[in-house]
Amino acid sequence: MLEREKEVIITRDGKPVAKLVRLAATAARRTRFDPVRHARWQAAASRRRVRWVDEFLIAERAAR
């Protein structure tokens, strides 16, 4: 029945108690978490030096 109608109202003693509606198509699922791939990303990210942080630390240490 829902294939033809947008919604179906369920009643008890003539009073609505529930409404069934069609679900919209779901979006594509996200890929599962891959711990090996994540570890590779972390290793690559930790090797990068953040220049402005280094400059800030040098200035901070020099001020001491």
A tleap script that builds the chain and sets N, CA, C and O, in Angstrom:
source leaprc.protein.ff14SB
mol = sequence {
  NMET LEU GLU ARG GLU LYS GLU VAL ILE ILE
  THR ARG ASP GLY LYS PRO VAL ALA LYS LEU
  VAL ARG LEU ALA ALA THR ALA ALA ARG ARG
  THR ARG PHE ASP PRO VAL ARG HIE ALA ARG
  TRP GLN ALA ALA ALA SER ARG ARG ARG VAL
  ARG TRP VAL ASP GLU PHE LEU ILE ALA GLU
  ARG ALA ALA CARG
}
set mol.1.N position { 0.820 -1.187 0.000 }
set mol.1.CA position { 0.000 0.000 0.000 }
set mol.1.C position { 0.880 1.274 0.000 }
set mol.1.O position { 0.534 2.274 -0.630 }
set mol.2.N position { 2.007 1.220 0.708 }
set mol.2.CA position { 2.890 2.385 0.739 }
set mol.2.C position { 3.543 2.656 -0.604 }
set mol.2.O position { 3.984 3.777 -0.860 }
set mol.3.N position { 3.613 1.648 -1.468 }
set mol.3.CA position { 4.168 1.876 -2.798 }
set mol.3.C position { 3.309 2.863 -3.580 }
set mol.3.O position { 3.820 3.645 -4.382 }
set mol.4.N position { 2.003 2.819 -3.340 }
set mol.4.CA position { 1.087 3.707 -4.064 }
set mol.4.C position { 0.853 5.019 -3.341 }
set mol.4.O position { 0.694 6.057 -3.983 }
set mol.5.N position { 0.829 4.992 -2.016 }
set mol.5.CA position { 0.515 6.175 -1.214 }
set mol.5.C position { 1.785 6.725 -0.566 }
set mol.5.O position { 2.756 5.993 -0.376 }
set mol.6.N position { 1.775 8.013 -0.229 }
set mol.6.CA position { 2.909 8.603 0.467 }
set mol.6.C position { 2.939 8.197 1.935 }
set mol.6.O position { 4.007 8.014 2.519 }
set mol.7.N position { 1.773 8.062 2.512 }
set mol.7.CA position { 1.690 7.708 3.928 }
set mol.7.C position { 0.417 6.922 4.201 }
set mol.7.O position { -0.556 6.999 3.450 }
set mol.8.N position { 0.445 6.163 5.291 }
set mol.8.CA position { -0.725 5.393 5.733 }
set mol.8.C position { -0.954 5.721 7.198 }
set mol.8.O position { -0.041 5.593 8.014 }
set mol.9.N position { -2.167 6.144 7.537 }
set mol.9.CA position { -2.517 6.463 8.912 }
set mol.9.C position { -3.186 5.235 9.524 }
set mol.9.O position { -4.133 4.688 8.960 }
set mol.10.N position { -2.687 4.811 10.676 }
set mol.10.CA position { -3.267 3.673 11.390 }
set mol.10.C position { -4.132 4.240 12.512 }
set mol.10.O position { -3.694 5.099 13.278 }
set mol.11.N position { -5.353 3.751 12.594 }
set mol.11.CA position { -6.285 4.267 13.600 }
set mol.11.C position { -6.733 3.169 14.534 }
set mol.11.O position { -6.706 1.986 14.197 }
set mol.12.N position { -7.144 3.586 15.717 }
set mol.12.CA position { -7.759 2.684 16.690 }
set mol.12.C position { -9.015 3.393 17.186 }
set mol.12.O position { -8.948 4.494 17.732 }
set mol.13.N position { -10.124 2.763 16.994 }
set mol.13.CA position { -11.424 3.348 17.344 }
set mol.13.C position { -11.636 4.692 16.661 }
set mol.13.O position { -12.220 5.611 17.235 }
set mol.14.N position { -11.145 4.793 15.408 }
set mol.14.CA position { -11.352 5.998 14.623 }
set mol.14.C position { -10.383 7.123 14.951 }
set mol.14.O position { -10.469 8.199 14.359 }
set mol.15.N position { -9.452 6.896 15.892 }
set mol.15.CA position { -8.486 7.929 16.257 }
set mol.15.C position { -7.106 7.527 15.748 }
set mol.15.O position { -6.700 6.379 15.931 }
set mol.16.N position { -6.376 8.442 15.114 }
set mol.16.CA position { -5.051 8.100 14.595 }
set mol.16.C position { -4.075 7.769 15.731 }
set mol.16.O position { -3.983 8.498 16.719 }
set mol.17.N position { -3.352 6.657 15.570 }
set mol.17.CA position { -2.366 6.255 16.571 }
set mol.17.C position { -0.967 6.122 15.974 }
set mol.17.O position { 0.017 6.134 16.713 }
set mol.18.N position { -0.862 5.996 14.665 }
set mol.18.CA position { 0.449 5.859 14.034 }
set mol.18.C position { 0.356 6.292 12.586 }
set mol.18.O position { -0.718 6.304 11.985 }
set mol.19.N position { 1.520 6.652 12.038 }
set mol.19.CA position { 1.588 7.039 10.639 }
set mol.19.C position { 2.795 6.336 10.024 }
set mol.19.O position { 3.914 6.463 10.522 }
set mol.20.N position { 2.570 5.610 8.962 }
set mol.20.CA position { 3.637 4.956 8.214 }
set mol.20.C position { 3.963 5.821 7.010 }
set mol.20.O position { 3.073 6.249 6.277 }
set mol.21.N position { 5.254 6.072 6.816 }
set mol.21.CA position { 5.686 6.862 5.670 }
set mol.21.C position { 6.796 6.117 4.951 }
set mol.21.O position { 7.491 5.287 5.537 }
set mol.22.N position { 6.950 6.432 3.660 }
set mol.22.CA position { 8.038 5.833 2.891 }
set mol.22.C position { 9.355 6.474 3.294 }
set mol.22.O position { 9.417 7.668 3.590 }
set mol.23.N position { 10.391 5.675 3.301 }
set mol.23.CA position { 11.726 6.197 3.575 }
set mol.23.C position { 12.361 6.682 2.291 }
set mol.23.O position { 12.181 6.098 1.223 }
set mol.24.N position { 13.107 7.762 2.421 }
set mol.24.CA position { 13.867 8.255 1.274 }
set mol.24.C position { 15.074 7.347 1.080 }
set mol.24.O position { 15.533 6.703 2.023 }
set mol.25.N position { 15.577 7.299 -0.129 }
set mol.25.CA position { 16.761 6.488 -0.395 }
set mol.25.C position { 17.924 6.995 0.445 }
set mol.25.O position { 18.125 8.203 0.574 }
set mol.26.N position { 18.672 6.088 1.004 }
set mol.26.CA position { 19.791 6.484 1.856 }
set mol.26.C position { 20.988 6.870 1.004 }
set mol.26.O position { 21.152 6.396 -0.121 }
set mol.27.N position { 21.811 7.730 1.555 }
set mol.27.CA position { 23.033 8.150 0.866 }
set mol.27.C position { 24.038 7.004 0.876 }
set mol.27.O position { 23.884 6.035 1.620 }
set mol.28.N position { 25.040 7.122 0.066 }
set mol.28.CA position { 26.070 6.090 0.014 }
set mol.28.C position { 26.721 5.948 1.380 }
set mol.28.O position { 26.956 6.940 2.070 }
set mol.29.N position { 27.006 4.738 1.760 }
set mol.29.CA position { 27.599 4.483 3.064 }
set mol.29.C position { 29.062 4.905 3.070 }
set mol.29.O position { 29.762 4.825 2.061 }
set mol.30.N position { 29.495 5.352 4.234 }
set mol.30.CA position { 30.900 5.692 4.392 }
set mol.30.C position { 31.716 4.411 4.409 }
set mol.30.O position { 31.223 3.342 4.768 }
set mol.31.N position { 32.971 4.544 4.014 }
set mol.31.CA position { 33.836 3.368 4.055 }
set mol.31.C position { 34.144 3.038 5.510 }
set mol.31.O position { 34.174 3.916 6.373 }
set mol.32.N position { 34.371 1.764 5.758 }
set mol.32.CA position { 34.685 1.333 7.119 }
set mol.32.C position { 36.040 1.876 7.540 }
set mol.32.O position { 36.913 2.122 6.708 }
set mol.33.N position { 36.202 2.057 8.840 }
set mol.33.CA position { 37.459 2.530 9.393 }
set mol.33.C position { 38.527 1.475 9.162 }
set mol.33.O position { 38.355 0.311 9.522 }
set mol.34.N position { 39.628 1.892 8.561 }
set mol.34.CA position { 40.734 0.984 8.279 }
set mol.34.C position { 41.904 1.391 9.167 }
set mol.34.O position { 42.545 2.407 8.899 }
set mol.35.N position { 42.200 0.627 10.217 }
set mol.35.CA position { 43.253 1.032 11.142 }
set mol.35.C position { 44.634 1.087 10.490 }
set mol.35.O position { 45.455 1.915 10.883 }
set mol.36.N position { 44.908 0.242 9.522 }
set mol.36.CA position { 46.213 0.257 8.858 }
set mol.36.C position { 46.368 1.538 8.060 }
set mol.36.O position { 47.408 2.193 8.131 }
set mol.37.N position { 45.356 1.895 7.312 }
set mol.37.CA position { 45.394 3.130 6.525 }
set mol.37.C position { 45.497 4.352 7.434 }
set mol.37.O position { 46.222 5.301 7.135 }
set mol.38.N position { 44.766 4.318 8.542 }
set mol.38.CA position { 44.811 5.429 9.495 }
set mol.38.C position { 46.207 5.560 10.111 }
set mol.38.O position { 46.703 6.673 10.293 }
set mol.39.N position { 46.837 4.437 10.428 }
set mol.39.CA position { 48.192 4.465 10.993 }
set mol.39.C position { 49.177 5.062 10.001 }
set mol.39.O position { 50.070 5.817 10.388 }
set mol.40.N position { 49.019 4.727 8.712 }
set mol.40.CA position { 49.888 5.316 7.684 }
set mol.40.C position { 49.690 6.824 7.615 }
set mol.40.O position { 50.655 7.578 7.493 }
set mol.41.N position { 48.434 7.261 7.693 }
set mol.41.CA position { 48.142 8.689 7.653 }
set mol.41.C position { 48.751 9.394 8.861 }
set mol.41.O position { 49.341 10.466 8.727 }
set mol.42.N position { 48.605 8.783 10.054 }
set mol.42.CA position { 49.170 9.381 11.261 }
set mol.42.C position { 50.684 9.499 11.157 }
set mol.42.O position { 51.255 10.519 11.542 }
set mol.43.N position { 51.335 8.465 10.641 }
set mol.43.CA position { 52.788 8.491 10.512 }
set mol.43.C position { 53.211 9.619 9.567 }
set mol.43.O position { 54.167 10.340 9.850 }
set mol.44.N position { 52.505 9.771 8.453 }
set mol.44.CA position { 52.835 10.831 7.492 }
set mol.44.C position { 52.561 12.205 8.099 }
set mol.44.O position { 53.337 13.140 7.900 }
set mol.45.N position { 51.474 12.328 8.827 }
set mol.45.CA position { 51.110 13.622 9.411 }
set mol.45.C position { 52.072 14.014 10.522 }
set mol.45.O position { 52.356 15.200 10.694 }
set mol.46.N position { 52.576 13.056 11.271 }
set mol.46.CA position { 53.466 13.392 12.385 }
set mol.46.C position { 54.853 13.785 11.889 }
set mol.46.O position { 55.592 14.450 12.615 }
set mol.47.N position { 55.226 13.395 10.674 }
set mol.47.CA position { 56.525 13.761 10.121 }
set mol.47.C position { 56.557 15.202 9.628 }
set mol.47.O position { 57.623 15.812 9.530 }
set mol.48.N position { 55.389 15.737 9.321 }
set mol.48.CA position { 55.331 17.114 8.826 }
set mol.48.C position { 55.634 18.077 9.960 }
set mol.48.O position { 55.160 17.899 11.083 }
set mol.49.N position { 56.423 19.092 9.661 }
set mol.49.CA position { 56.698 20.130 10.650 }
set mol.49.C position { 55.776 21.294 10.370 }
set mol.49.O position { 55.647 21.743 9.231 }
set mol.50.N position { 55.151 21.767 11.395 }
set mol.50.CA position { 54.288 22.929 11.244 }
set mol.50.C position { 55.147 24.151 11.510 }
set mol.50.O position { 55.553 24.411 12.642 }
set mol.51.N position { 55.412 24.888 10.458 }
set mol.51.CA position { 56.389 25.968 10.512 }
set mol.51.C position { 56.019 27.056 11.509 }
set mol.51.O position { 56.868 27.495 12.283 }
set mol.52.N position { 54.762 27.497 11.503 }
set mol.52.CA position { 54.390 28.602 12.391 }
set mol.52.C position { 54.458 28.190 13.845 }
set mol.52.O position { 54.724 29.033 14.702 }
set mol.53.N position { 54.228 26.935 14.156 }
set mol.53.CA position { 54.347 26.468 15.537 }
set mol.53.C position { 55.814 26.507 15.949 }
set mol.53.O position { 56.148 26.952 17.047 }
set mol.54.N position { 56.686 26.037 15.060 }
set mol.54.CA position { 58.113 26.077 15.360 }
set mol.54.C position { 58.583 27.504 15.591 }
set mol.54.O position { 59.343 27.764 16.524 }
set mol.55.N position { 58.141 28.426 14.753 }
set mol.55.CA position { 58.532 29.818 14.909 }
set mol.55.C position { 58.030 30.383 16.235 }
set mol.55.O position { 58.742 31.128 16.909 }
set mol.56.N position { 56.822 30.032 16.599 }
set mol.56.CA position { 56.257 30.481 17.873 }
set mol.56.C position { 57.067 29.928 19.049 }
set mol.56.O position { 57.375 30.661 19.989 }
set mol.57.N position { 57.408 28.652 18.998 }
set mol.57.CA position { 58.170 28.048 20.086 }
set mol.57.C position { 59.559 28.666 20.215 }
set mol.57.O position { 60.037 28.894 21.326 }
set mol.58.N position { 60.206 28.937 19.085 }
set mol.58.CA position { 61.535 29.567 19.118 }
set mol.58.C position { 61.439 30.943 19.770 }
set mol.58.O position { 62.253 31.288 20.626 }
set mol.59.N position { 60.453 31.721 19.366 }
set mol.59.CA position { 60.270 33.061 19.946 }
set mol.59.C position { 59.936 32.957 21.426 }
set mol.59.O position { 60.444 33.747 22.222 }
set mol.60.N position { 59.107 32.017 21.812 }
set mol.60.CA position { 58.708 31.835 23.212 }
set mol.60.C position { 59.920 31.450 24.069 }
set mol.60.O position { 60.097 31.970 25.170 }
set mol.61.N position { 60.740 30.545 23.562 }
set mol.61.CA position { 61.920 30.122 24.306 }
set mol.61.C position { 62.953 31.236 24.403 }
set mol.61.O position { 63.635 31.366 25.420 }
set mol.62.N position { 63.071 32.029 23.361 }
set mol.62.CA position { 64.023 33.138 23.359 }
set mol.62.C position { 63.599 34.207 24.371 }
set mol.62.O position { 64.451 34.878 24.953 }
set mol.63.N position { 62.294 34.367 24.583 }
set mol.63.CA position { 61.787 35.375 25.509 }
set mol.63.C position { 62.052 34.984 26.963 }
set mol.63.O position { 62.048 35.846 27.842 }
set mol.64.N position { 62.278 33.722 27.220 }
set mol.64.CA position { 62.516 33.265 28.588 }
set mol.64.C position { 63.861 33.632 28.970 }
set mol.64.O position { 64.284 33.346 30.090 }
savepdb mol mol.pdb
quit
